[in-house]
C-alpha cells in the first residue's frame, strides 16, 4: 500500500527488539510534524463529529446474531450482520457513512508496533501493513480514494475506548472479536483468523506451557492473551500472567530477562521472530493437556473491524437508541460487503501476499473459506486452530 498515510498520533519509542529506530528529532516537542503526520482538513468546511450519539435514522436490521440488541440471542463471537447485497450509491448508505463522506476522510485506529499487521515507517512517516491496507479498502469504498484515511496509533488497552467514544470511526488493529467486547463496540465479520501462541528464547528448553509453570509470561494490557494465560491452567502448573502497556514492552522484558515468555497472537509473534533470531514461537501442541473443553479452538483470535455503538450514547430515548442501532447496523453491513468483496475477489489474497506470506510462512486462507455463510460465525469442521 504505497500511499501517503495521514497520521495523527505515532508511537516514537518503538526501537527495542523490532529493528525500528526513531528518526532524529522525532520526539522534539516543538518540531513541526511532517506533512503526512498532520491532520487532514475537513472537506468542504465540514468538521468531523467529536463523538457519536445523536439519533440518526437509517434502514437496517435491529438485532443480529452475535451482537447485543433488543432481541437478545446467544452470542457467537465471530458473528456479524449480513453484508449488503451490493454497495449502494453515495447518498443511500446510511447516516454514519454519509457523515464520513461529508467530512472527507475515514478516521482509523491502528497499531504501529505489530508488523506485518501494522507498523510505522519512520523514513516515509507512513503507516504500513495488512491492517492499514484493510482500512484503505474501506475508505476507498466510502470515499473513492484509499488514501483518504486519518490514522491514529492505538494501544491494545485503548482500542475499545477510542472507537466507542467516536475518536475514530473504526479500528483495524489486530482486535479479536469477543462477546465481552461486543457489549461496548460492534464488529464486522472476521477478516483474519489468528491464534494465540507463546514466544520463548531459543535454546532455553521451553517447549510446552507446562515448562512455564510458576514463570512469568507477559501479554499487553487489555489483550485477550493476558486473560487466556491468566486462566489457562489451574493449580501449581500454571504460568504467572503479567502485563505491560504494549506487546513491544513485553518483548523488551523478555530480552532483559524479566519474563520467561511472551504470549500474544501468532501474527504479532511472527513479526518479532523475523526481527530477532534469538527467539522462537511454540506451536499449538505446546498447549496440549492444559486447555479446557474448547481445546485448541480456545486459542483462536479472530480479527474484526471494530465500530462504535452509538445506541449506547447517554440520554437517548428508546426510539433514539433504536434509530442509532439501525444506523450502526447499516455501517457494519456496508463494511461487511467491502470485506466480502475483498475475500471473493483478488484483493484479500493480494494483500496477504504483499504483507503477510513471507513473515507468517503460512498460506493465505480468507475467513469465508472456513465460514461458508460468512459472517454467521459458524466454522466448517476443523476450522479452528
VEXDREN-2710 file (C-alpha; in Angstrom, 1 decimal):
% VEXDREN-2710
k/r/px/py/pz
1/UNK/0.0/0.0/0.0
2/UNK/2.3/2.7/-1.3
3/UNK/0.2/5.7/-0.2
4/UNK/0.7/8.8/1.9
5/UNK/-1.0/7.7/5.1
6/UNK/-2.1/10.6/7.3
7/UNK/-1.0/10.0/10.9
8/UNK/-2.5/11.9/13.9
9/UNK/-0.6/10.1/16.7
10/UNK/2.5/7.9/16.4
11/UNK/4.4/6.0/19.0
12/UNK/8.0/7.1/18.9
13/UNK/9.7/4.7/21.3
14/UNK/9.4/1.5/19.2
15/UNK/13.0/0.6/18.5
16/UNK/13.6/-2.2/21.1
17/UNK/13.7/-5.6/19.6
18/UNK/11.9/-4.8/16.4
19/UNK/14.7/-3.2/14.4
20/UNK/12.9/0.1/14.4
21/UNK/14.6/3.4/15.1
22/UNK/13.1/6.8/15.7
23/UNK/14.2/9.5/13.3
24/UNK/16.5/12.1/14.9
25/UNK/14.4/14.8/16.4
26/UNK/11.1/12.9/16.2
27/UNK/10.4/13.4/19.9
28/UNK/11.3/17.1/20.0
29/UNK/8.2/18.8/21.4
30/UNK/8.4/21.9/19.3
31/UNK/9.3/20.2/16.0
32/UNK/6.7/20.5/13.2
33/UNK/5.0/17.3/12.1
34/UNK/5.9/16.0/8.6
35/UNK/3.1/16.7/6.1
36/UNK/1.9/13.1/6.2
37/UNK/1.5/13.3/10.0
38/UNK/-0.7/16.4/10.1
39/UNK/-4.5/16.0/10.5
40/UNK/-6.4/16.2/7.2
41/UNK/-8.5/19.4/6.8
42/UNK/-12.3/18.7/6.8
43/UNK/-13.8/18.5/3.4
44/UNK/-16.0/21.5/2.3
45/UNK/-15.7/23.0/5.7
46/UNK/-17.5/20.1/7.4
47/UNK/-15.9/19.3/10.8
48/UNK/-15.6/15.7/11.8
49/UNK/-18.0/14.7/14.6
50/UNK/-16.4/14.6/18.0
51/UNK/-18.5/11.8/19.4
52/UNK/-21.3/9.6/18.2
53/UNK/-24.7/9.7/19.9
54/UNK/-27.2/11.8/18.0
55/UNK/-30.1/9.8/16.8
56/UNK/-30.0/9.2/13.1
57/UNK/-32.5/7.2/11.0
58/UNK/-31.1/4.6/8.7
59/UNK/-32.5/1.4/7.3
60/UNK/-31.0/-1.8/8.7
61/UNK/-31.7/-4.8/10.9
62/UNK/-32.3/-4.0/14.6
63/UNK/-30.7/-7.1/16.0
64/UNK/-28.1/-9.6/14.8
65/UNK/-26.8/-13.0/15.9
66/UNK/-23.6/-12.4/17.8
67/UNK/-24.5/-8.7/18.5
68/UNK/-26.4/-7.3/21.5
69/UNK/-29.8/-6.0/20.6
70/UNK/-33.4/-5.8/21.8
71/UNK/-34.0/-9.4/20.9
72/UNK/-31.1/-11.0/22.8
73/UNK/-29.7/-14.1/21.2
74/UNK/-26.8/-16.4/22.3
75/UNK/-23.6/-14.7/21.4
76/UNK/-21.3/-16.1/18.7
77/UNK/-18.1/-14.1/18.9
78/UNK/-17.4/-14.3/15.2
79/UNK/-20.9/-13.4/14.0
80/UNK/-21.8/-10.1/12.5
81/UNK/-24.6/-8.6/10.5
82/UNK/-25.1/-9.9/6.9
83/UNK/-23.4/-7.8/4.3
84/UNK/-25.4/-5.6/1.9
85/UNK/-26.3/-7.3/-1.4
86/UNK/-24.3/-4.7/-3.2
87/UNK/-22.7/-1.3/-2.3
88/UNK/-25.4/1.4/-2.7
89/UNK/-24.6/4.7/-4.3
90/UNK/-23.5/7.7/-2.3
91/UNK/-26.4/9.3/-0.5
92/UNK/-28.1/6.0/0.2
93/UNK/-25.5/4.4/2.5
94/UNK/-26.9/5.4/5.9
95/UNK/-26.2/8.3/8.2
96/UNK/-22.9/7.2/9.6
97/UNK/-21.3/6.6/6.2
98/UNK/-22.7/9.9/4.9
99/UNK/-21.1/11.7/7.9
100/UNK/-17.7/10.3/6.9
101/UNK/-18.3/11.3/3.3
102/UNK/-19.1/14.9/4.4
103/UNK/-16.0/15.4/6.5
104/UNK/-13.9/13.8/3.8
105/UNK/-11.8/11.1/5.4
106/UNK/-12.0/7.9/7.4
107/UNK/-10.6/8.0/11.0
108/UNK/-8.9/4.7/11.8
109/UNK/-7.2/3.4/14.9
110/UNK/-4.3/1.1/14.1
111/UNK/-1.4/-0.5/15.9
112/UNK/2.0/0.7/14.8
113/UNK/4.0/-1.9/16.8
114/UNK/2.8/-5.1/15.3
115/UNK/4.5/-5.8/11.9
116/UNK/3.4/-7.2/9.5
117/UNK/-0.1/-6.1/10.5
118/UNK/0.7/-2.6/11.4
119/UNK/3.9/-0.6/11.8
120/UNK/5.4/2.9/11.3
121/UNK/7.8/3.5/8.5
122/UNK/9.9/6.3/10.1
123/UNK/11.6/7.1/6.8
124/UNK/8.4/7.9/5.0
125/UNK/6.2/8.7/8.1
126/UNK/3.6/6.3/6.7
127/UNK/1.7/3.5/8.5
128/UNK/2.2/0.2/6.7
129/UNK/0.8/-3.3/7.0
130/UNK/-2.2/-5.6/6.4
131/UNK/-4.5/-3.7/8.8
132/UNK/-3.9/-0.2/7.3
133/UNK/-4.4/-1.8/3.9
134/UNK/-7.8/-3.2/5.0
135/UNK/-8.7/0.3/6.3
136/UNK/-7.7/1.8/2.9
137/UNK/-10.0/-0.5/1.1
138/UNK/-12.9/0.6/3.3
139/UNK/-12.0/4.2/2.8
140/UNK/-11.9/3.7/-1.0
141/UNK/-15.3/2.2/-0.9
142/UNK/-16.7/5.1/1.1
143/UNK/-14.8/8.0/-0.4
144/UNK/-13.5/6.7/-3.7
145/UNK/-9.8/7.1/-2.6
146/UNK/-7.9/4.7/-0.3
147/UNK/-5.6/7.5/0.7
148/UNK/-8.3/9.4/2.4
149/UNK/-7.5/7.9/5.8
150/UNK/-6.5/9.6/9.0
151/UNK/-4.6/7.1/11.1
152/UNK/-4.3/7.2/14.9
153/UNK/-1.9/4.9/16.7
154/UNK/-3.6/2.9/19.5
155/UNK/-2.5/0.7/22.3
156/UNK/-4.3/-2.6/22.9
157/UNK/-5.8/-1.2/26.1
158/UNK/-7.2/2.0/24.3
159/UNK/-8.8/0.5/21.3
160/UNK/-12.3/0.0/22.7
161/UNK/-12.5/3.4/24.3
162/UNK/-11.3/5.3/21.2
163/UNK/-13.8/3.7/18.9
164/UNK/-16.6/3.7/21.5
165/UNK/-16.3/7.4/22.2
166/UNK/-16.1/8.4/18.5
167/UNK/-12.5/9.5/18.4
168/UNK/-12.1/7.1/15.5
169/UNK/-14.7/5.7/13.1
170/UNK/-13.2/2.2/13.0
171/UNK/-10.3/0.2/14.5
172/UNK/-8.3/-2.2/12.3
173/UNK/-5.7/-3.1/14.8
174/UNK/-5.4/-6.9/15.4
175/UNK/-8.6/-6.7/17.5
176/UNK/-10.0/-10.0/18.5
177/UNK/-13.8/-10.4/18.4
178/UNK/-15.2/-11.5/21.8
179/UNK/-18.7/-11.5/23.3
180/UNK/-17.4/-9.3/26.1
181/UNK/-16.2/-6.6/23.7
182/UNK/-19.4/-6.7/21.8
183/UNK/-21.1/-5.2/24.8
184/UNK/-19.2/-2.0/24.0
185/UNK/-18.4/-2.0/20.3
186/UNK/-19.7/-3.5/17.1
187/UNK/-17.7/-5.8/14.8
188/UNK/-17.5/-6.6/11.2
189/UNK/-17.2/-10.2/10.1
190/UNK/-13.8/-11.8/10.6
191/UNK/-11.2/-10.5/8.2
192/UNK/-8.3/-12.6/9.5
193/UNK/-8.0/-15.8/11.6
194/UNK/-5.2/-15.6/14.1
195/UNK/-4.4/-17.7/17.2
196/UNK/-2.6/-17.2/20.5
197/UNK/1.0/-18.6/20.7
198/UNK/3.9/-18.2/23.0
199/UNK/7.4/-16.7/22.3
200/UNK/10.4/-18.0/24.2
201/UNK/14.1/-17.7/24.0
202/UNK/15.6/-20.2/21.5
203/UNK/17.6/-22.9/23.2
204/UNK/16.0/-22.3/26.6
205/UNK/14.5/-25.8/26.8
206/UNK/10.9/-24.4/27.0
207/UNK/8.7/-26.5/24.8
208/UNK/5.3/-26.6/26.5
209/UNK/3.1/-24.4/28.7
210/UNK/3.9/-26.9/31.5
211/UNK/7.6/-25.9/31.2
212/UNK/6.5/-22.4/32.1
213/UNK/4.8/-23.4/35.4
214/UNK/5.4/-20.7/38.0
215/UNK/7.3/-18.5/35.5
216/UNK/6.2/-15.0/34.3
217/UNK/4.5/-14.9/30.9
218/UNK/3.9/-11.4/29.5
219/UNK/1.0/-10.0/27.5
220/UNK/-0.1/-6.5/26.7
221/UNK/-2.7/-4.7/28.8
222/UNK/-6.3/-5.2/27.7
223/UNK/-5.4/-8.2/25.5
224/UNK/-7.3/-11.5/25.2
225/UNK/-3.9/-13.3/25.5
226/UNK/-3.5/-12.0/29.0
227/UNK/-6.9/-13.3/30.0
228/UNK/-6.1/-16.7/28.4
229/UNK/-2.8/-17.1/30.2
230/UNK/-4.3/-16.0/33.5
231/UNK/-7.0/-18.6/33.2
232/UNK/-5.2/-21.3/31.1
233/UNK/-4.1/-23.6/33.8
234/UNK/-5.3/-24.1/37.4
235/UNK/-3.1/-25.1/40.3
236/UNK/0.6/-25.3/40.7
237/UNK/1.3/-25.9/37.0
238/UNK/0.1/-22.5/35.8
239/UNK/2.3/-19.7/34.4
240/UNK/2.2/-16.4/36.1
241/UNK/0.4/-13.9/33.9
242/UNK/2.0/-10.4/33.9
243/UNK/1.4/-7.5/31.6
244/UNK/3.0/-4.4/30.1
245/UNK/1.4/-1.5/28.4
246/UNK/2.3/-2.8/24.9
247/UNK/3.5/-6.0/23.4
248/UNK/6.8/-4.4/22.5
249/UNK/7.3/-3.8/26.2
250/UNK/6.8/-7.5/26.7
251/UNK/9.5/-8.3/24.2
252/UNK/11.9/-5.9/25.8
253/UNK/11.1/-7.5/29.2
254/UNK/11.9/-10.9/27.7
255/UNK/15.2/-9.6/26.3
256/UNK/16.1/-8.2/29.7
257/UNK/15.3/-11.5/31.5
258/UNK/12.4/-10.0/33.4
259/UNK/9.9/-12.5/32.0
260/UNK/10.4/-16.0/30.5
261/UNK/7.9/-15.8/27.6
262/UNK/5.6/-13.6/25.7
263/UNK/2.0/-14.6/24.9
264/UNK/0.1/-12.9/22.1
265/UNK/-1.2/-13.6/18.6
266/UNK/0.8/-15.7/16.2
267/UNK/0.6/-12.8/13.7
268/UNK/2.5/-10.5/16.0
269/UNK/5.0/-13.0/17.3
270/UNK/5.9/-13.9/13.7
271/UNK/7.0/-10.3/13.2
272/UNK/9.1/-10.5/16.4
273/UNK/10.7/-13.7/15.3
274/UNK/11.5/-12.2/11.9
275/UNK/13.5/-9.4/13.6
276/UNK/15.1/-11.4/16.4
277/UNK/16.9/-14.7/15.7
278/UNK/17.3/-15.4/19.5
279/UNK/13.6/-16.2/20.0
280/UNK/11.2/-18.9/18.7
281/UNK/7.5/-19.4/18.7
282/UNK/5.9/-22.5/20.2
283/UNK/3.3/-24.3/18.1
284/UNK/-0.2/-25.2/19.2
285/UNK/1.0/-28.5/20.5
286/UNK/2.6/-26.6/23.4
287/UNK/-0.8/-26.2/24.9
288/UNK/-1.9/-29.8/24.7
289/UNK/-3.1/-31.1/28.0
290/UNK/-3.8/-27.7/29.6
291/UNK/-6.7/-26.4/27.5
292/UNK/-10.3/-26.5/28.5
293/UNK/-13.2/-28.2/26.7
294/UNK/-12.8/-25.9/23.7
295/UNK/-9.3/-27.4/23.0
296/UNK/-7.1/-25.6/20.6
297/UNK/-10.1/-23.6/19.3
298/UNK/-9.8/-21.7/22.6
299/UNK/-6.6/-20.2/21.3
300/UNK/-8.3/-18.7/18.3
301/UNK/-8.1/-14.9/17.8
302/UNK/-10.5/-13.8/15.0
303/UNK/-9.9/-10.3/13.9
304/UNK/-12.8/-8.0/13.2
305/UNK/-13.1/-4.3/12.2
306/UNK/-14.4/-2.5/15.4
307/UNK/-17.1/0.1/15.1
308/UNK/-18.6/2.2/17.8
309/UNK/-22.0/1.5/19.2
310/UNK/-23.9/4.8/19.1
311/UNK/-27.0/3.2/20.6
312/UNK/-25.1/3.3/24.0
313/UNK/-24.8/7.1/24.0
314/UNK/-26.1/8.5/27.3
315/UNK/-29.5/10.2/27.4
316/UNK/-31.1/8.5/24.4
317/UNK/-34.8/7.7/24.4
318/UNK/-35.7/4.2/23.4
319/UNK/-36.7/5.4/19.9
320/UNK/-33.4/7.3/19.5
321/UNK/-31.4/4.2/20.7
322/UNK/-33.3/2.1/18.1
323/UNK/-32.6/4.5/15.3
324/UNK/-28.9/4.6/16.2
325/UNK/-28.7/0.9/16.4
326/UNK/-30.2/0.7/12.9
327/UNK/-27.6/3.2/11.7
328/UNK/-24.8/1.2/13.3
329/UNK/-26.1/-2.0/11.6
330/UNK/-26.1/-0.2/8.2
331/UNK/-22.5/0.8/8.7
332/UNK/-21.4/-2.7/9.7
333/UNK/-23.4/-4.2/6.8
334/UNK/-21.6/-1.8/4.4
335/UNK/-18.1/-2.8/5.8
336/UNK/-19.0/-6.4/5.5
337/UNK/-19.9/-6.0/1.9
338/UNK/-16.4/-4.4/1.3
339/UNK/-14.7/-7.3/3.2
340/UNK/-16.6/-10.0/1.4
341/UNK/-15.8/-8.4/-2.0
342/UNK/-12.2/-8.5/-1.0
343/UNK/-12.3/-12.1/0.0
344/UNK/-14.2/-13.4/-3.0
345/UNK/-12.1/-11.3/-5.4
346/UNK/-8.3/-11.0/-5.7
347/UNK/-7.8/-8.2/-3.1
348/UNK/-7.5/-10.2/0.1
349/UNK/-5.0/-12.7/-1.3
350/UNK/-3.0/-9.8/-2.9
351/UNK/-2.7/-8.1/0.5
352/UNK/-1.8/-11.3/2.2
353/UNK/0.9/-12.0/-0.4
354/UNK/2.3/-8.5/0.0
355/UNK/2.3/-8.1/3.8
356/UNK/1.9/-11.5/5.4
357/UNK/3.1/-14.5/3.4
358/UNK/6.8/-14.2/3.8
359/UNK/6.6/-13.3/7.6
360/UNK/3.9/-15.7/8.7
361/UNK/5.1/-18.5/6.5
362/UNK/1.5/-19.8/6.1
363/UNK/-0.7/-19.9/3.0
364/UNK/-3.5/-17.3/2.8
365/UNK/-6.9/-18.6/3.7
366/UNK/-9.7/-15.9/3.6
367/UNK/-12.1/-16.3/6.5
368/UNK/-15.0/-17.0/4.3
369/UNK/-13.3/-20.2/3.2
370/UNK/-13.9/-21.7/6.7
371/UNK/-17.2/-19.8/7.2
372/UNK/-19.3/-20.9/4.3
373/UNK/-22.1/-18.5/5.4
374/UNK/-19.7/-15.7/6.4
375/UNK/-20.2/-13.7/8.6
376/UNK/-22.5/-16.0/10.6
377/UNK/-19.5/-17.1/12.7
378/UNK/-20.1/-20.8/12.2
379/UNK/-16.9/-22.6/11.1
380/UNK/-16.7/-25.7/9.0
381/UNK/-15.4/-28.8/10.7
382/UNK/-11.7/-28.4/11.6
383/UNK/-11.8/-24.7/11.0
384/UNK/-10.4/-23.7/14.4
385/UNK/-6.7/-23.7/15.4
END
